Amino acid sequence: GGTMIPVRIPVALAVLAGALACAGERAAAPEAPAAPQVLRTADLSRIRCILLAPLENGSDSPVSAGAAAEGLAAAIDPSRATVLPVSTLRATFQGTPLELPAGIGPPLALDLADLLEADAALSGAVEGRSTGPTAELVVSVRLALAGDRTVLFARTVVVRPAPGERIDDLVRREVLAAARPALADIGRAAPRRCFERERLAHIRSAAGRKSLRIRDFSQAEIR
């Protein structure tokens, strides 16, 4: 006797399964840094629901990718847009055949955004060394529209830690400083509901059904 909640899960779930396999094979090789900056302010205003993907980490610092993701989340005004946290994204697929890899590149991030009906996906990568006399981390971040894949914002941040400086604090601070002014126009359009708990639970349930064929997701209504 539960309420029927229509969940439009398109062929993107099939693509997602394939992309997850590929992501596992290349987890240690993030994409090259993005161009210095791409910004489409007019399109930013209609973004209300944002999927934040865990950044790929090709650096020697295990904490830098998480710190960069925290900086990106903090750059977005929560009164204007809802960011699906990395922890919630992971929990949605944890223990299912679609469990997520440590880092997610733009293609898989956008497939997930389609699946979860986000407006856009934030993704990126961290590369470089955090220690030694030539310590330098390169953090590349981008925001792209779900659906047509238009890149709305992309920036590369170079982080040079001083001796004894906490690398996670520095990365978080530098990414926040670079992203916040550029993303100030996000969410100026009318609000919408994002990432409802019931919807995430139904998608998780569907992802865990090994007997359900991928093609069935395109037409399924999940109780």
N, CA and C of each residue as an Amber inpcrd file, in Angstrom:
protein
   669
   0.7830000  -1.1920000   0.0000000   0.0000000   0.0000000   0.0000000
   0.8230000   1.2520000   0.0000000   2.0770000   1.2270000  -0.5280000
   2.8730000   2.4410000  -0.5520000   2.5090000   3.3200000  -1.7150000
   2.9400000   4.5420000  -1.6690000   2.6860000   5.4740000  -2.7700000
   3.6160000   5.1680000  -3.9260000   3.0740000   5.1530000  -5.1140000
   3.9000000   4.9380000  -6.3020000   4.7170000   6.1870000  -6.5720000
   5.9970000   6.0250000  -6.6250000   6.8850000   7.1560000  -6.9210000
   7.5640000   6.8840000  -8.2490000   7.1740000   7.5880000  -9.3090000
   7.7960000   7.3340000 -10.6020000   9.2470000   7.7590000 -10.5760000
  10.1140000   6.8480000 -10.9410000  11.5390000   7.1520000 -10.9900000
  12.0110000   6.9400000 -12.4130000  12.2500000   8.0030000 -13.1040000
  12.7230000   7.9300000 -14.4780000  14.2070000   7.6400000 -14.4380000
  14.5620000   6.3840000 -14.6700000  15.9610000   5.9820000 -14.6630000
  16.2870000   5.5440000 -16.0770000  16.8430000   6.4310000 -16.8900000
  17.0170000   6.1730000 -18.3060000  18.1530000   5.2110000 -18.5830000
  18.4860000   5.0910000 -19.8450000  19.5610000   4.2070000 -20.2610000
  20.8690000   4.6150000 -19.6020000  20.9070000   5.8020000 -18.9800000
  22.1250000   6.2610000 -18.2910000  22.5920000   5.2520000 -17.2560000
  21.6880000   4.4470000 -16.6820000  22.1130000   3.4620000 -15.6910000
  22.9380000   2.3680000 -16.3640000  22.5750000   2.0210000 -17.5820000
  23.3890000   1.0550000 -18.3150000  24.7650000   1.6370000 -18.6060000
  24.7700000   2.9010000 -19.0280000  26.0430000   3.5780000 -19.2840000
  26.8430000   3.6710000 -17.9960000  26.1320000   3.9390000 -16.8960000
  26.7910000   4.0700000 -15.5980000  27.5080000   2.7850000 -15.2210000
  26.8830000   1.6380000 -15.4330000  27.5080000   0.3770000 -15.0730000
  28.8070000   0.1800000 -15.8410000  28.7780000   0.4940000 -17.1530000
  29.9970000   0.3780000 -17.9440000  31.0470000   1.3750000 -17.5280000
  30.6080000   2.5900000 -17.2310000  31.5490000   3.6260000 -16.8350000
  32.2080000   3.3090000 -15.5100000  31.4660000   2.6750000 -14.6000000
  32.0400000   2.2930000 -13.3100000  33.1690000   1.2900000 -13.4970000
  32.9880000   0.3650000 -14.4190000  34.0390000  -0.6070000 -14.6770000
  35.2850000   0.0700000 -15.2100000  35.0850000   1.0100000 -16.1280000
  36.2180000   1.7480000 -16.6850000  36.8820000   2.6050000 -15.6210000
  36.0720000   3.2070000 -14.7520000  36.6160000   4.0850000 -13.7160000
  37.5120000   3.3170000 -12.7810000  37.1460000   2.0680000 -12.4780000
  37.9750000   1.2670000 -11.5930000  39.3350000   0.9880000 -12.1960000
  39.3850000   0.8330000 -13.5380000  40.6390000   0.5350000 -14.2020000
  41.5550000   1.7380000 -14.2640000  40.9780000   2.9610000 -14.2890000
  41.8200000   4.1440000 -14.4750000  41.7950000   5.0520000 -13.2560000
  41.4650000   4.5060000 -12.0890000  41.3170000   5.3450000 -10.9010000
  42.5740000   6.1050000 -10.5540000  43.7340000   5.5860000 -10.9290000
  44.9870000   6.2500000 -10.5610000  45.4420000   7.2400000 -11.6140000
  44.6380000   7.4700000 -12.6450000  45.0750000   8.3410000 -13.7280000
  44.0220000   9.3870000 -14.0230000  43.9520000  10.4790000 -13.2510000
  42.9680000  11.5320000 -13.4810000  43.1780000  12.2110000 -14.8210000
  42.1550000  12.9020000 -15.2770000  42.2580000  13.6670000 -16.5080000
  43.2220000  14.8220000 -16.3350000  43.7110000  15.3240000 -17.4680000
  44.5770000  16.4950000 -17.4210000  43.7820000  17.6830000 -16.8960000
  44.4530000  18.6680000 -16.2890000  43.7440000  19.8390000 -15.7680000
  42.9220000  20.5420000 -16.8410000  41.8260000  21.1280000 -16.4180000
  40.9490000  21.8420000 -17.3410000  41.5900000  23.1490000 -17.7790000
  40.9800000  23.7580000 -18.7820000  41.4290000  25.0720000 -19.2130000
  41.2990000  26.0630000 -18.0540000  42.0460000  27.1700000 -18.0750000
  42.0490000  28.0900000 -16.9400000  40.6630000  28.4890000 -16.4580000
  39.7690000  28.8230000 -17.3690000  38.4280000  29.1880000 -16.9060000
  37.4320000  29.1680000 -18.0470000  36.2910000  28.6070000 -17.8030000
  35.1290000  28.7010000 -18.6780000  33.9880000  29.1360000 -17.7760000
  33.2260000  30.1130000 -18.1820000  32.1570000  30.6000000 -17.3250000
  30.9740000  31.0460000 -18.1680000  29.8010000  30.4620000 -17.9100000
  28.5640000  30.8260000 -18.6130000  27.5590000  31.2750000 -17.5610000
  27.6290000  32.5460000 -17.2170000  26.8680000  33.0790000 -16.0960000
  25.3650000  32.9290000 -16.2910000  24.8790000  33.1370000 -17.5060000
  23.4400000  33.0670000 -17.7550000  22.8950000  31.6830000 -17.4240000
  23.6630000  30.6310000 -17.7290000  23.2060000  29.2740000 -17.4570000
  23.3000000  28.9210000 -15.9790000  24.2030000  29.5480000 -15.2670000
  24.3590000  29.2440000 -13.8410000  23.0860000  29.5410000 -13.0500000
  22.3310000  30.5430000 -13.4780000  21.1820000  30.9900000 -12.7020000
  20.0960000  29.9260000 -12.5940000  20.0380000  28.9780000 -13.5170000
  18.9800000  27.9640000 -13.4820000  19.4160000  26.6630000 -12.8130000
  20.6160000  26.6560000 -12.2560000  21.1090000  25.4640000 -11.5690000
  20.6310000  25.4830000 -10.1270000  19.8530000  24.4730000  -9.7370000
  19.3660000  24.3830000  -8.3620000  19.7820000  23.0860000  -7.6670000
  20.0270000  22.0340000  -8.4120000  20.3650000  20.7270000  -7.8370000
  21.7060000  20.2710000  -8.4210000  22.7150000  20.1400000  -7.5650000
  24.0750000  19.8640000  -8.0170000  24.5920000  18.5800000  -7.4000000
  25.0630000  17.6880000  -8.2420000  25.7270000  16.4820000  -7.7670000
  27.2110000  16.7750000  -7.6170000  27.7480000  16.5580000  -6.4200000
  29.1720000  16.7520000  -6.1720000  29.8470000  15.3870000  -6.1960000
  30.6860000  15.1580000  -7.2160000  31.3740000  13.8810000  -7.3480000
  32.6790000  13.8910000  -6.5620000  33.0710000  12.7620000  -5.9900000
  34.3830000  12.7100000  -5.3500000  35.4740000  12.9310000  -6.3930000
  36.4010000  13.8330000  -6.1070000  37.4320000  14.1660000  -7.0780000
  38.4110000  13.0020000  -7.2490000  38.9150000  12.8580000  -8.4540000
  39.9760000  11.8920000  -8.7020000  41.2530000  12.4070000  -8.0460000
  42.0650000  11.4920000  -7.5280000  43.2740000  11.8890000  -6.8230000
  44.4920000  11.1820000  -7.4030000  45.3130000  11.9390000  -8.1160000
  46.5690000  11.4240000  -8.6510000  47.7610000  12.0150000  -7.9340000
  47.5170000  12.6270000  -6.7690000  48.5900000  13.2580000  -6.0020000
  49.1210000  12.3030000  -4.9400000  50.1210000  12.7680000  -4.1840000
  50.6530000  11.9670000  -3.0850000  49.9520000  12.2830000  -1.7660000
  48.8980000  13.0830000  -1.8100000  48.1850000  13.4960000  -0.6050000
  46.8080000  12.8440000  -0.5650000  46.5860000  11.8910000   0.3190000
  45.2860000  11.2080000   0.3450000  44.1300000  12.0840000   0.8080000
  44.4230000  13.2310000   1.4250000  43.3440000  14.0800000   1.9510000
  42.9700000  15.2220000   1.0120000  43.7520000  15.4400000  -0.0320000
  43.5410000  16.6360000  -0.8560000  42.2610000  16.6020000  -1.6690000
  41.9030000  15.4330000  -2.2030000  40.6860000  15.3470000  -3.0160000
  39.4510000  15.6460000  -2.1700000  39.4070000  15.0860000  -0.9630000
  38.2750000  15.3670000  -0.0790000  38.2100000  16.8260000   0.3270000
  39.3750000  17.4290000   0.5880000  39.4140000  18.8460000   0.9620000
  38.9450000  19.7290000  -0.1900000  39.3290000  19.3790000  -1.4150000
  38.8830000  20.1560000  -2.5780000  37.3800000  20.0620000  -2.7500000
  36.8130000  18.8730000  -2.5350000  35.3580000  18.7060000  -2.6320000
  34.6470000  19.5430000  -1.5750000  35.2110000  19.5850000  -0.3710000
  34.6210000  20.4140000   0.6850000  34.6560000  21.8930000   0.3110000
  35.7550000  22.3220000  -0.3080000  35.8460000  23.7090000  -0.7510000
  34.8080000  24.0450000  -1.8100000  34.5680000  23.1090000  -2.7330000
  33.5550000  23.3290000  -3.7660000  32.1610000  23.4200000  -3.1500000
  31.8540000  22.5250000  -2.2180000  30.5360000  22.5520000  -1.5780000
  30.3200000  23.8680000  -0.8430000  31.3620000  24.3560000  -0.1760000
  31.2480000  25.5930000   0.5810000  31.1180000  26.8130000  -0.3180000
  31.5040000  26.6850000  -1.5850000  31.4380000  27.8150000  -2.5130000
  30.0230000  28.1130000  -2.9800000  29.0920000  27.2210000  -2.7140000
  27.7210000  27.3640000  -3.2170000  26.7840000  27.7350000  -2.0740000
  26.0460000  28.7980000  -2.2650000  25.1050000  29.2880000  -1.2610000
  23.9740000  28.2810000  -1.0900000  23.8310000  27.6530000   0.0880000
  22.7910000  26.6380000   0.2670000  21.3640000  27.1680000   0.1840000
  21.1940000  28.4850000   0.2750000  19.8540000  29.0440000   0.1330000
  19.4350000  29.1220000  -1.3330000  20.3810000  28.9420000  -2.2380000
  20.0900000  29.0330000  -3.6690000  20.1360000  27.6930000  -4.3820000
  20.9610000  26.7880000  -3.9010000  21.1050000  25.5010000  -4.5790000
  21.3870000  24.4130000  -3.5600000  20.9880000  23.1950000  -3.8960000
  21.2270000  22.0340000  -3.0480000  22.3480000  21.2060000  -3.6450000
  23.3680000  20.9340000  -2.8470000  24.4810000  20.0930000  -3.2800000
  24.3300000  18.7200000  -2.6410000  24.3150000  17.6770000  -3.4680000
  24.2900000  16.3240000  -2.9300000  25.7030000  15.9790000  -2.4780000
  25.9170000  15.7830000  -1.1730000  27.2700000  15.5410000  -0.6760000
  27.8530000  14.2200000  -1.1760000  29.1780000  14.1510000  -1.2070000
  29.8530000  12.9260000  -1.6130000  29.4230000  11.7600000  -0.7290000
  29.2870000  11.9980000   0.5660000  28.9210000  10.9190000   1.4820000
  27.5440000  10.3410000   1.1550000  26.5910000  11.1930000   0.8130000
  25.2500000  10.7200000   0.4650000  25.2540000   9.9920000  -0.8680000
  26.0280000  10.5120000  -1.8230000  26.1470000   9.8550000  -3.1250000
  26.7160000   8.4470000  -2.9490000  27.7560000   8.3250000  -2.1600000
  28.3660000   7.0160000  -1.9300000  27.3850000   6.0620000  -1.2400000
  26.6870000   6.5640000  -0.2210000  25.7710000   5.7210000   0.5400000
  24.6400000   5.1900000  -0.3360000  24.2410000   5.9590000  -1.3440000
  23.1510000   5.5440000  -2.2290000  23.4950000   4.2580000  -2.9700000
  24.7710000   4.0690000  -3.3090000  25.1660000   2.9090000  -4.1030000
  26.0390000   1.9160000  -3.3340000  26.3400000   2.2120000  -2.0660000
  27.2020000   1.3290000  -1.2870000  26.5770000  -0.0430000  -1.1280000
  27.3810000  -1.0820000  -1.3710000  26.8910000  -2.4460000  -1.2280000
  26.0610000  -2.9550000  -2.3840000  25.9550000  -2.1770000  -3.4640000
  25.2220000  -2.6070000  -4.6650000  26.2270000  -2.8820000  -5.7860000
  25.7800000  -3.4910000  -6.8730000  26.6830000  -3.7030000  -8.0050000
  27.2160000  -2.4010000  -8.6110000  26.6020000  -1.2790000  -8.2560000
  27.0340000   0.0110000  -8.7870000  27.8140000   0.8290000  -7.7560000
  28.4670000   0.1610000  -6.8100000  29.2510000   0.8780000  -5.8020000
  30.3180000   1.7330000  -6.4910000  30.5040000   2.9490000  -5.9870000
  31.3260000   3.9410000  -6.6830000  32.8070000   3.7790000  -6.3620000
  33.6760000   4.1330000  -7.3310000  35.1200000   4.1110000  -7.0770000
  35.5380000   5.2950000  -6.2140000  36.8250000   5.3170000  -5.8510000
  37.3270000   6.3800000  -4.9670000  37.1690000   7.7590000  -5.5890000
  37.4790000   7.8950000  -6.8550000  37.3560000   9.1680000  -7.5590000
  36.5420000   9.0130000  -8.8230000  35.8410000  10.0690000  -9.2030000
  34.9360000  10.0090000 -10.3490000  35.2510000  11.1600000 -11.2980000
  35.5030000  10.8360000 -12.5610000  35.7430000  11.8510000 -13.5780000
  34.4510000  12.4190000 -14.1310000  34.5580000  13.4350000 -14.9890000
  33.3680000  14.1010000 -15.5250000  32.3620000  13.1850000 -16.2320000
  32.7730000  12.2290000 -17.0650000  31.7580000  11.4140000 -17.7450000
  30.8580000  10.6520000 -16.7780000  31.4580000   9.9770000 -15.7970000
  30.6620000   9.2310000 -14.8320000  29.8610000  10.1670000 -13.9380000
  30.4360000  11.3040000 -13.5780000  29.7080000  12.2830000 -12.7540000
  28.4330000  12.7400000 -13.4650000  28.5170000  12.9570000 -14.7630000
  27.3460000  13.4060000 -15.5140000  26.3270000  12.2810000 -15.6920000
  26.7930000  11.0480000 -15.8310000  25.8590000   9.9250000 -15.8790000
  25.0790000   9.8230000 -14.5680000  25.7840000  10.0090000 -13.4590000
  25.1190000   9.9880000 -12.1510000  24.1420000  11.1530000 -12.0020000
  24.5320000  12.3210000 -12.5100000  23.6440000  13.4820000 -12.4570000
  22.3630000  13.2210000 -13.2360000  22.4860000  12.5790000 -14.4010000
  21.2910000  12.2040000 -15.1640000  20.4090000  11.2570000 -14.3580000
  21.0280000  10.2520000 -13.7770000  20.2880000   9.2380000 -13.0440000
  19.5450000   9.8250000 -11.8500000  20.1790000  10.7560000 -11.1420000
  19.5950000  11.3410000  -9.9370000  18.8360000  12.6360000 -10.2180000
  18.6690000  12.9520000 -11.5000000  17.9270000  14.1340000 -11.9380000
  18.4840000  15.4300000 -11.3480000  19.7940000  15.5220000 -11.2890000
  20.4470000  16.7780000 -10.9140000  20.4740000  17.7020000 -12.1220000
  20.6130000  18.9950000 -11.8680000  20.7620000  19.9500000 -12.9680000
  22.1700000  19.9240000 -13.5420000  23.1530000  19.6490000 -12.6770000
  24.5470000  19.7320000 -13.0990000  25.4100000  18.8740000 -12.1840000
  26.6390000  18.6440000 -12.6200000  27.5970000  17.8720000 -11.8260000
  28.8760000  18.6720000 -11.6410000  29.3970000  18.6530000 -10.4170000
  30.7100000  19.2130000 -10.1020000  31.6920000  18.0620000  -9.9860000
  32.8080000  18.1540000 -10.7090000  33.8040000  17.0860000 -10.6610000
  35.1850000  17.6870000 -10.8440000  36.2020000  16.8510000 -10.7380000
  37.5490000  17.3800000 -10.9160000  38.6120000  16.3780000 -10.5460000
  39.8380000  16.8780000 -10.3880000  40.9760000  16.0190000 -10.0980000
  42.0390000  16.7970000  -9.3400000  42.8440000  16.0600000  -8.5710000
  43.9890000  16.6300000  -7.8720000  45.2300000  15.8660000  -8.3170000
  46.2690000  16.5910000  -8.6910000  47.5140000  15.9730000  -9.1370000
  48.6940000  16.7030000  -8.5140000  49.8420000  16.0360000  -8.4950000
  51.0650000  16.6890000  -8.0500000  51.5870000  16.1710000  -6.7280000
  52.5670000  16.9100000  -6.1620000  53.2100000  16.5430000  -4.9140000
  52.9140000  17.5820000  -3.8380000  52.7020000  17.0860000  -2.6190000
  52.3940000  17.9850000  -1.5110000  53.5820000  18.2010000  -0.5880000
  54.6850000  17.5070000  -0.8380000  55.8620000  17.6280000   0.0160000
  57.1110000  17.8700000  -0.8200000  58.1810000  18.3030000  -0.1200000
  59.4470000  18.5170000  -0.8020000  59.6260000  19.9520000  -1.2550000
  60.8340000  20.2830000  -1.7340000  61.1370000  21.6720000  -2.1140000
  60.3470000  22.1800000  -3.3140000  59.8490000  21.2810000  -4.1330000
  59.0670000  21.6970000  -5.3110000  57.6030000  21.2890000  -5.1680000
  57.1110000  21.2550000  -3.9400000  55.7230000  20.8340000  -3.7060000
  54.7420000  21.7320000  -4.4510000  53.8490000  21.0940000  -5.1890000
  52.8340000  21.8440000  -5.9430000  51.7100000  20.8890000  -6.3140000
  50.4980000  21.2590000  -5.9460000  49.3220000  20.4980000  -6.3260000
  48.5190000  21.2870000  -7.3510000  47.9980000  20.5850000  -8.3350000
  47.1350000  21.1910000  -9.3470000  45.7370000  20.6130000  -9.1830000
  44.7890000  21.4780000  -8.8670000  43.4050000  21.0570000  -8.6550000
  42.5670000  21.5940000  -9.8100000  41.9710000  20.7060000 -10.5770000
  41.0950000  21.1140000 -11.6740000  39.6560000  20.7960000 -11.3110000
  38.7760000  21.7610000 -11.4960000  37.3680000  21.5840000 -11.1620000
  36.5000000  22.0650000 -12.3160000  35.3240000  21.4740000 -12.4350000
  34.4070000  21.8970000 -13.4980000  32.9700000  21.6240000 -13.0960000
  32.0910000  22.4770000 -13.5830000  30.6490000  22.3200000 -13.4090000
  30.0480000  22.1930000 -14.7940000  29.3420000  21.1120000 -15.0450000
  28.7510000  20.8800000 -16.3620000  27.2850000  20.5040000 -16.2170000
  26.4960000  20.9230000 -17.1930000  25.0660000  20.6190000 -17.1930000
  24.8110000  19.1440000 -17.4450000  23.9010000  18.5640000 -16.6810000
  23.4080000  17.2360000 -17.0130000  22.6160000  17.3410000 -18.3090000
  22.5430000  16.2580000 -19.0250000  21.7840000  16.2850000 -20.2760000
  22.6650000  16.6400000 -21.4530000  22.8880000  17.9280000 -21.6850000
  23.6380000  18.3080000 -22.8820000  25.1470000  18.4460000 -22.6490000
  25.6020000  18.2930000 -21.3880000  27.0330000  18.2620000 -21.0620000
  27.7460000  19.5930000 -21.2430000  27.0260000  20.6820000 -21.3790000
  27.6710000  21.9870000 -21.5130000  28.4920000  22.3090000 -20.2660000
  29.7530000  22.7070000 -20.4620000  30.6020000  23.0960000 -19.3390000
  30.3070000  24.5550000 -18.9890000  29.8380000  24.7740000 -17.7620000
  29.4840000  26.1160000 -17.3240000  30.6380000  26.8180000 -16.6310000
  31.4420000  26.0370000 -15.9300000  32.5390000  26.6260000 -15.1740000
  33.6730000  25.6080000 -15.1020000  34.8890000  26.0590000 -15.3720000
  36.0630000  25.2000000 -15.2070000  37.2290000  26.0690000 -14.7830000
  37.9790000  25.5690000 -13.8470000  39.1330000  26.3410000 -13.3870000
  40.2100000  25.4020000 -12.8580000  41.4460000  25.8150000 -13.0280000
  42.5850000  25.0930000 -12.4840000  43.2130000  25.9410000 -11.3860000
  43.3810000  25.3470000 -10.2150000  43.9420000  26.0420000  -9.0570000
  45.2840000  25.4020000  -8.7180000  46.3290000  26.2030000  -8.6670000
  47.6590000  25.7130000  -8.2990000  47.8880000  26.0150000  -6.8170000
  48.1840000  24.9890000  -6.0540000  48.3560000  25.1030000  -4.6060000
  49.8100000  24.7940000  -4.2620000  50.4860000  25.7470000  -3.6390000
  51.8910000  25.5730000  -3.2590000  51.9980000  25.6560000  -1.7260000
  52.0570000  24.5260000  -1.0570000  52.0950000  24.5380000   0.4090000
  53.4360000  25.0210000   0.9540000  53.3860000  25.7910000   2.0190000
  54.5920000  26.2080000   2.7310000  54.9930000  25.0990000   3.6980000
  56.2630000  25.0390000   4.0880000  56.6950000  24.0080000   5.0400000
  55.8610000  24.0460000   6.3210000  55.3590000  22.8860000   6.7140000
  54.5800000  22.7810000   7.9300000  53.1150000  23.1400000   7.7850000
  52.6740000  23.5860000   6.6310000  51.2820000  23.9840000   6.4310000
  50.4070000  22.7540000   6.2120000  49.2440000  22.7410000   6.8160000
  48.3100000  21.6220000   6.6270000  47.7700000  21.6470000   5.2080000
  48.0080000  20.5790000   4.4770000  47.6610000  20.5720000   3.0650000
  46.1490000  20.5570000   2.8580000  45.4020000  19.8720000   3.7340000
  43.9570000  19.8290000   3.5400000  43.3290000  21.2040000   3.7580000
  43.7880000  21.9370000   4.7760000  43.2630000  23.2780000   5.0120000
  43.5880000  24.2030000   3.8470000  44.8050000  24.0980000   3.3240000
  45.2290000  24.9640000   2.2280000  44.4260000  24.6810000   0.9570000
  44.2750000  23.4150000   0.6130000  43.5240000  23.0610000  -0.5970000
  42.0760000  23.5190000  -0.4780000  41.4590000  23.2670000   0.6680000
  40.0670000  23.6810000   0.8790000  39.9170000  25.1920000   0.7210000
  40.8400000  25.9310000   1.3100000  40.7810000  27.3930000   1.2680000
  40.9970000  27.9260000  -0.1440000  41.9740000  27.3730000  -0.8580000
  42.2800000  27.8620000  -2.2070000  41.1530000  27.5420000  -3.1940000
  40.5860000  26.3570000  -3.0950000  39.4810000  25.9900000  -3.9910000
  38.2550000  26.8470000  -3.6940000  37.9610000  27.0590000  -2.4250000
  36.8310000  27.9120000  -2.0550000  37.0160000  29.3220000  -2.5850000
  38.2120000  29.8850000  -2.4360000  38.4700000  31.2470000  -2.9020000
  38.3400000  31.3630000  -4.4150000  38.7220000  30.3190000  -5.1370000
  38.6460000  30.3570000  -6.5990000  37.2310000  30.1510000  -7.1080000
  36.4580000  29.3060000  -6.4290000  35.1420000  28.9370000  -6.9510000
  34.0200000  29.8510000  -6.4960000  34.0980000  30.3740000  -5.2780000
  32.9540000  31.1220000  -4.7420000  32.5600000  32.3250000  -5.5930000
  33.4710000  33.2160000  -6.0030000  33.0360000  34.3700000  -6.8140000
  32.4320000  33.9530000  -8.1530000  33.0140000  32.9170000  -8.7620000
  32.5440000  32.4850000 -10.0800000  31.1680000  31.8440000 -10.0070000
  30.8640000  31.1880000  -8.8960000  29.6010000  30.4650000  -8.7690000
  28.5400000  31.2540000  -8.0150000  28.7610000  32.5440000  -7.8460000
  27.8310000  33.3750000  -7.0670000  26.4480000  33.4730000  -7.6980000
  26.3480000  33.2830000  -9.0110000  25.0600000  33.4250000  -9.6940000
  24.2570000  32.1370000  -9.7490000  24.7580000  31.0760000  -9.1650000
  24.0110000  29.8170000  -9.1720000  22.6820000  29.9860000  -8.4320000
  21.6370000  29.4340000  -9.0160000  20.3590000  29.3330000  -8.3170000
  19.5380000  30.5950000  -8.2330000  19.6670000  31.5050000  -9.1670000
  18.8260000  32.7090000  -9.1290000  17.4270000  32.4470000  -9.6750000
  17.2500000  31.3340000 -10.3430000  15.9310000  31.0000000 -10.8970000
  15.0330000  30.4410000  -9.7970000  13.8040000  30.0720000 -10.1730000
  12.8360000  29.5610000  -9.1980000  13.3530000  28.2790000  -8.5530000
  13.0390000  28.0640000  -7.2740000  13.5290000  26.8720000  -6.5770000
  12.8540000  25.5970000  -7.0560000  13.4750000  24.4670000  -6.7720000
  12.8830000  23.1590000  -7.0280000  13.3820000  22.1990000  -5.9540000
  12.6670000  21.0870000  -5.7800000  13.0610000  20.0920000  -4.7870000
  14.1450000  19.2020000  -5.3680000  15.1450000  18.8830000  -4.5470000
  16.3090000  18.1470000  -5.0310000  16.6110000  16.9360000  -4.1580000
  17.0030000  15.8490000  -4.7820000  17.5650000  14.6920000  -4.1010000
  16.7190000  14.2610000  -2.8980000  15.4300000  14.0870000  -3.1390000
  14.5380000  13.6960000  -2.0490000  14.9340000  12.3350000  -1.5010000
  14.8480000  12.1930000  -0.2000000  15.3120000  10.9790000   0.4740000
  14.6230000   9.7320000  -0.0600000  13.3190000   9.8210000  -0.2920000
  12.5890000   8.6620000  -0.7920000  13.0850000   8.2440000  -2.1660000
  13.3730000   9.2330000  -3.0030000  13.8590000   8.9180000  -4.3410000
  15.2070000   8.2120000  -4.2860000  16.1200000   8.7240000  -3.4570000
  17.4380000   8.1060000  -3.3300000  17.3060000   6.6690000  -2.8180000
  16.3880000   6.4580000  -1.8870000  16.1900000   5.1150000  -1.3500000
  15.6720000   4.1580000  -2.4100000  14.7740000   4.6290000  -3.2620000
  14.2310000   3.7750000  -4.3150000  15.2960000   3.4580000  -5.3640000
  16.1220000   4.4350000  -5.6930000  17.1910000   4.1770000  -6.6560000
  18.1810000   3.1790000  -6.0750000  18.5080000   3.3310000  -4.8000000
  19.4200000   2.3830000  -4.1540000  18.8410000   0.9670000  -4.1950000
  17.5580000   0.8610000  -3.8980000  16.9110000  -0.4470000  -3.9120000
  16.9690000  -1.0600000  -5.3040000  16.6980000  -0.2460000  -6.3170000
  16.7150000  -0.7450000  -7.6890000  18.1170000  -1.1600000  -8.1070000
  19.1220000  -0.3860000  -7.7070000  20.5030000  -0.6930000  -8.0790000
  20.9770000  -1.9950000  -7.4550000  20.3700000  -2.3800000  -6.3340000
  20.7840000  -3.6000000  -5.6520000  20.1020000  -4.8530000  -6.1390000
  19.1520000  -4.7360000  -7.0450000  18.4420000  -5.9080000  -7.5420000
  19.1980000  -6.5400000  -8.6950000  19.9720000  -7.5350000  -8.4050000
  20.7720000  -8.1580000  -9.4620000  19.9000000  -8.8290000 -10.5150000
  18.6600000  -9.1950000 -10.1300000  17.7730000  -9.8720000 -11.0770000
  17.1040000  -8.9030000 -12.0420000  17.1840000  -7.6170000 -11.7340000
  16.5430000  -6.6320000 -12.6000000  17.4990000  -6.2460000 -13.7070000
  17.0890000  -6.4710000 -14.9470000  17.9480000  -6.1450000 -16.0750000
  18.0670000  -4.6350000 -16.2310000  19.2170000  -4.1930000 -16.7140000
  19.4530000  -2.7660000 -16.8830000  18.3870000  -2.1430000 -17.7600000
  17.9750000  -2.8490000 -18.8110000  17.0000000  -2.2670000 -19.7340000
  15.6610000  -2.0020000 -19.0550000  15.3750000  -2.7490000 -17.9800000
  14.0970000  -2.5840000 -17.2900000  13.9900000  -1.2470000 -16.5680000
  15.1290000  -0.6270000 -16.2670000  15.0820000   0.6160000 -15.5390000
  14.4380000   1.7480000 -16.3380000  14.4980000   1.6710000 -17.6560000
  13.9960000   2.7780000 -18.4640000  12.4980000   2.9750000 -18.3360000
  11.7620000   1.8950000 -18.0330000  10.3120000   1.9940000 -17.9490000
   9.7870000   1.7140000 -16.5380000  10.6850000   1.3690000 -15.6120000
  10.2060000   0.9020000 -14.2970000   9.6580000   2.0450000 -13.4510000
   8.6040000   1.7220000 -12.7050000   8.1490000   2.5730000 -11.6160000
   8.4020000   1.7780000 -10.3470000   9.1780000   2.3450000  -9.4410000
   9.6670000   1.5820000  -8.3070000   8.8660000   1.9640000  -7.0650000
   8.3290000   0.9850000  -6.3920000   7.5360000   1.2320000  -5.1810000
   8.4600000   1.5850000  -4.0320000
